[in-house]
Amino acid sequence: MAATVCELFGWRRPNGTPKTIECRHFLERLEAHGQIRLPLPRARRPKGSTTRIDTSAHRPGAPLAGPLRPLQPITLQAVSSPEQREQWRSLVQQHHYLGHRVPFGAHVRYLIRSEQHLLGCLQYSSPAWRIRARDQWIGWDEAQRKSRLQHILCNSRFLILPWVRVPHLASHVLAKAARQIIPDWESAYGVTPWLLETAVDPTRYSGTCYRAANWIEVGTTSGRGRQDRHHRRHGAAPKQLWLYPLRADARERLCQGG
């Protein structure tokens, strides 16, 4: 049904693919507000269940410590094959405190590598619909936000594997990724990103690597999460919000087109 609605209304990404995930969530919101009645869903996994991820094939590696220079060049390998996807999911599920979740909307994933070592995982995905601190920093109005939101990407997962202890590696990867994600996202989705965002849990991390990579701390999130449409979790888990403009005129561009 979501695919049909996208076809009828022309809801497509700039690269031509339908926005079926976003459309499905929109239809579910309409039903929750009593505005439409959807047909009974087909039999599927219970709500809240997760994809089974085989972690048995990816055991912790040997400890890796020392300076960054001998590991150069560091590369970001775009995840594309089934084997790479399984590896990425397994590592994030085991070693990232949020685990693996299917991202909302568009996304690009990377495996962080040196010539001889796998060092970590990285993911960019669609941004939050609204974040007060981000929206105030940009200075856009509602029409501009709706028109230009697709030019923001969220760094929704960043993992340096726990047995890798290399000073400055994390900030080096962030700087490299900020350059590489522009052509990669353009190639995948036909949209040029202008701004990156991420949320850091202050009870776990201080954001040091983001600060070292010249990201800007602009405030805190409400702590609700993307799916809390009714503000039931407001303030439950606020996080530090960091932004990284990919161009000097990012704010000006985001405030156009309203």
C-alpha positions in Angstrom: 0.0 0.0 0.0 2.8 2.4 0.9 4.4 1.8 -2.5 1.1 2.5 -4.3 0.6 5.7 -2.3 4.1 6.8 -3.2 3.4 6.1 -6.9 0.1 8.0 -6.9 1.5 11.1 -5.1 4.9 11.1 -6.6 6.7 10.7 -3.2 10.1 9.8 -4.4 13.7 10.5 -3.4 15.7 12.6 -5.8 17.2 9.4 -7.2 13.7 8.1 -8.1 13.2 5.4 -5.5 9.8 5.6 -3.6 9.7 6.8 0.0 7.9 3.7 1.2 9.3 3.6 4.8 8.4 7.2 5.4 5.0 6.7 3.8 4.2 3.6 5.9 4.9 5.6 9.1 2.7 8.4 7.8 -0.2 6.1 7.2 0.2 4.5 10.6 0.1 8.0 12.2 -3.1 8.8 10.3 -4.7 5.6 11.6 -3.5 6.3 15.2 -5.3 9.7 15.0 -8.5 8.0 13.7 -8.3 9.7 10.3 -8.1 6.5 8.2 -8.5 2.7 8.7 -5.8 0.5 7.3 -6.5 -3.1 6.2 -5.4 -5.8 8.7 -1.7 -6.4 8.4 -0.4 -9.6 7.0 1.1 -12.1 9.4 4.6 -11.1 10.3 7.0 -11.0 13.2 5.5 -9.6 16.5 5.9 -5.8 16.9 9.1 -5.0 18.7 10.9 -8.1 17.5 14.3 -7.7 15.9 16.2 -9.3 13.1 18.3 -12.2 14.4 21.9 -11.4 14.1 24.6 -14.1 14.1 27.4 -12.8 16.3 29.2 -16.1 16.5 31.4 -15.5 13.5 32.8 -12.2 14.7 34.8 -12.7 17.8 37.0 -9.9 19.5 40.3 -9.3 17.7 43.7 -9.1 19.2 44.4 -5.9 21.1 45.6 -3.1 18.9 47.3 -0.1 20.5 49.8 2.5 19.4 50.1 5.6 17.2 47.8 6.4 14.3 50.5 6.8 11.6 51.5 3.1 11.2 47.9 2.3 10.4 47.6 4.8 7.6 45.9 4.9 5.2 42.6 4.5 7.0 39.8 3.7 4.5 36.0 3.8 4.8 34.6 0.8 2.9 30.9 1.4 1.9 28.8 -1.6 3.0 27.2 -3.1 -0.1 27.5 -7.0 -0.1 25.4 -9.3 2.0 28.6 -10.5 3.8 29.5 -6.9 4.7 26.0 -6.1 5.9 26.1 -9.2 8.1 29.5 -8.2 9.5 28.5 -4.6 10.2 25.3 -5.7 11.9 27.1 -8.3 14.0 29.8 -5.9 15.2 27.4 -3.1 16.0 25.0 -5.4 17.8 27.9 -6.7 20.0 29.9 -3.6 20.7 27.7 -0.5 20.3 25.7 0.4 23.4 22.6 1.0 21.3 23.0 -2.2 19.3 21.8 -2.7 15.8 18.5 -1.2 14.7 17.1 -0.8 11.2 17.5 3.0 10.5 14.6 5.1 9.5 14.7 6.1 5.8 17.9 6.5 3.8 21.3 5.4 5.1 24.9 4.7 4.2 27.1 2.4 6.2 30.9 2.0 6.3 33.4 -0.5 7.7 36.5 1.4 9.0 39.7 -0.3 7.9 43.4 -0.1 7.8 45.4 -2.3 5.4 45.5 -5.1 7.9 42.9 -4.4 10.5 39.2 -3.9 10.8 38.8 -0.9 13.2 35.1 0.0 13.5 31.8 0.8 11.9 30.0 4.0 10.9 26.5 4.9 9.8 24.8 8.0 8.4 21.1 8.1 8.1 18.1 10.4 7.7 18.0 13.3 10.3 15.6 13.9 13.1 12.4 15.6 12.0 12.7 18.2 14.7 15.4 19.1 17.2 15.0 22.5 18.9 18.7 23.2 19.4 19.5 22.3 15.8 16.6 24.3 14.3 17.5 27.3 16.4 21.1 27.1 15.3 20.0 27.0 11.6 17.4 29.7 12.1 14.9 28.3 9.6 11.2 28.5 9.6 8.7 25.6 9.2 8.5 25.8 5.4 12.2 26.0 5.0 12.7 23.0 7.4 10.3 20.9 5.4 11.9 21.9 2.1 15.5 21.5 3.1 15.6 18.8 5.9 16.9 16.2 3.4 20.2 18.1 3.2 21.0 17.1 6.8 22.4 13.7 7.7 22.6 12.0 11.1 25.7 10.2 12.2 23.5 7.6 13.9 26.2 5.0 14.7 29.9 5.4 15.3 31.9 2.5 16.7 35.7 2.1 17.2 36.0 -1.6 18.2 36.8 -1.9 21.9 40.1 -3.7 21.5 41.4 -0.8 19.3 43.2 1.8 21.4 44.7 4.3 18.9 44.8 8.0 20.0 43.2 10.4 17.5 41.8 7.6 15.4 38.1 8.5 16.1 38.5 12.2 15.1 40.6 11.2 12.1 37.7 8.9 10.9 35.1 11.7 11.5 37.1 14.1 9.4 37.6 11.6 6.6 34.0 10.6 6.7 32.8 14.2 6.4 34.5 14.4 3.1 33.6 11.0 1.8 29.9 11.0 2.7 29.1 13.9 0.3 29.8 12.1 -3.0 28.6 8.8 -1.5 25.3 10.2 -0.5 24.9 12.1 -3.7 25.5 8.8 -5.6 23.1 6.8 -3.5 20.2 9.3 -3.2 20.8 12.2 -5.5 20.9 14.8 -2.7 23.9 16.9 -1.6 24.3 16.9 2.3 25.2 20.3 3.8 25.1 19.6 7.5 25.8 16.6 9.8 24.2 16.0 13.2 24.7 13.5 16.0 23.6 13.0 19.6 26.0 12.0 22.3 24.9 10.4 25.6 26.7 12.5 28.3 26.4 9.7 30.8 28.7 7.6 28.6 30.8 9.9 26.5 32.0 13.5 26.5 32.1 14.1 22.8 35.9 14.6 22.8 36.4 13.1 19.3 33.7 15.3 17.8 35.2 18.4 19.4 38.6 17.4 18.0 37.1 17.0 14.5 35.7 20.5 14.7 32.0 19.6 15.3 30.0 22.2 17.2 28.1 21.5 20.4 24.8 23.5 20.2 22.7 22.2 23.1 20.7 19.1 24.1 17.9 17.1 22.7 14.5 16.7 24.4 15.3 13.1 25.2 12.1 11.8 23.5 13.4 9.8 20.5 12.1 9.7 17.0 9.0 7.6 17.7 7.7 9.5 20.8 5.0 11.3 18.9 2.9 12.1 22.0 5.7 13.5 24.2 5.5 10.7 26.7 9.3 10.4 27.2 10.1 14.1 27.2 13.4 14.6 29.2 13.8 10.8 29.7 17.3 10.6 28.1 18.5 14.0 26.8 21.7 14.0 24.8 24.3 16.5 23.7 23.7 17.7 20.2 26.7 18.2 17.9 26.6 19.7 14.4 29.2 19.8 11.6 28.6 22.1 8.6 29.8 20.6 5.4 30.0 24.0 3.7 30.7 27.5 5.0 27.2 28.6 3.8 25.3 25.6 5.2 22.9 27.8 7.3 22.2 30.1 4.4 21.4 27.2 2.1 19.2 25.5 4.6 17.2 28.7 5.1 16.4 29.0 1.4 13.5 27.4 -0.4 10.8 28.1 2.2 
